[in-house]
Amino acid sequence: MTIEEIIGLVSGFDGVLTLTPDPGGEWPELSWGDAFFYYSPDGAVPTNVQPFATIVTKNYPGDESSRLDRPDTFRVNIHAGKKEFTRRLGQDPSAMDTLIAHPVYGTGGWLAVVNPASNTETATRELLETAYRLARARYERRADSSRGR
């Protein structure tokens, strides 16, 4: 899977806002070239929730174990929830095309894949759909509670 294929897949889910910061925009330089996926049917970047999935193209401070400084290397991060995390846990944080616990946010139910390909393409697609459904359900619960239901 390429970055473009993943962005196309997730952006096609109803109500998804895809944020892809570029140079010169309002987002920090560190985020340039990455992608952030939110469930946001109104199209506004949420200020009170994390994205349900991201694509990172470089090492972030304190998050170097996937070795994203290698050429043509990126990582898909998916908040698939604790149930899917437990069911699908992988091992080596630098292995390519292998599901792993996110090196920093694994305890929160985040999984990751460095350069998803044939071994993990189906699982990555399934997990992105699961993360989308969970994000949408959280959004709808918050909306219902703010309306007093």
Secondary structure as the mmCIF struct_conf table of DSSP 4:
data_model
#
loop_
_struct_conf.conf_type_id
_struct_conf.id
_struct_conf.beg_label_comp_id
_struct_conf.beg_label_asym_id
_struct_conf.beg_label_seq_id
_struct_conf.end_label_comp_id
_struct_conf.end_label_asym_id
_struct_conf.end_label_seq_id
HELX_RH_AL_P HELX_RH_AL_P1 ILE A 3 SER A 11
TURN_TY1_P TURN_TY1_P1 GLY A 12 GLY A 12
BEND BEND1 PHE A 13 PHE A 13
TURN_TY1_P TURN_TY1_P2 ASP A 14 GLY A 15
STRN STRN1 VAL A 16 LEU A 19
TURN_TY1_P TURN_TY1_P3 PRO A 23 GLY A 24
BEND BEND2 GLY A 25 TRP A 27
HELX_RH_3T_P HELX_RH_3T_P1 GLU A 29 SER A 31
TURN_TY1_P TURN_TY1_P4 TRP A 32 GLY A 33
STRN STRN2 ALA A 35 TYR A 39
TURN_TY1_P TURN_TY1_P5 PRO A 41 ASP A 42
HELX_LH_PP_P HELX_LH_PP_P1 ALA A 44 PRO A 46
BEND BEND3 THR A 47 VAL A 49
BEND BEND4 PHE A 52 PHE A 52
STRN STRN3 ALA A 53 VAL A 56
BEND BEND5 LYS A 58 LYS A 58
STRN STRN4 TYR A 60 TYR A 60
TURN_TY1_P TURN_TY1_P6 PRO A 61 GLY A 62
STRN STRN5 ASP A 63 ASP A 63
TURN_TY1_P TURN_TY1_P7 SER A 65 SER A 66
TURN_TY1_P TURN_TY1_P8 LEU A 68 ASP A 69
BEND BEND6 ARG A 70 ARG A 70
TURN_TY1_P TURN_TY1_P9 PRO A 71 ASP A 72
STRN STRN6 ARG A 75 HIS A 79
HELX_RH_AL_P HELX_RH_AL_P2 GLY A 81 ARG A 88
TURN_TY1_P TURN_TY1_P10 PRO A 93 SER A 94
STRN STRN7 MET A 96 MET A 96
TURN_TY1_P TURN_TY1_P11 ASP A 97 ASP A 97
BEND BEND7 THR A 98 THR A 98
STRN STRN8 LEU A 99 ALA A 101
TURN_TY1_P TURN_TY1_P12 PRO A 103 TYR A 105
HELX_RH_3T_P HELX_RH_3T_P2 GLY A 106 GLY A 108
TURN_TY1_P TURN_TY1_P13 GLY A 109 GLY A 109
STRN STRN9 TRP A 110 VAL A 114
BEND BEND8 ASN A 115 ASN A 115
TURN_TY1_P TURN_TY1_P14 SER A 118 THR A 120
HELX_RH_AL_P HELX_RH_AL_P3 GLU A 121 SER A 146
TURN_TY1_P TURN_TY1_P15 ARG A 147 GLY A 148
#
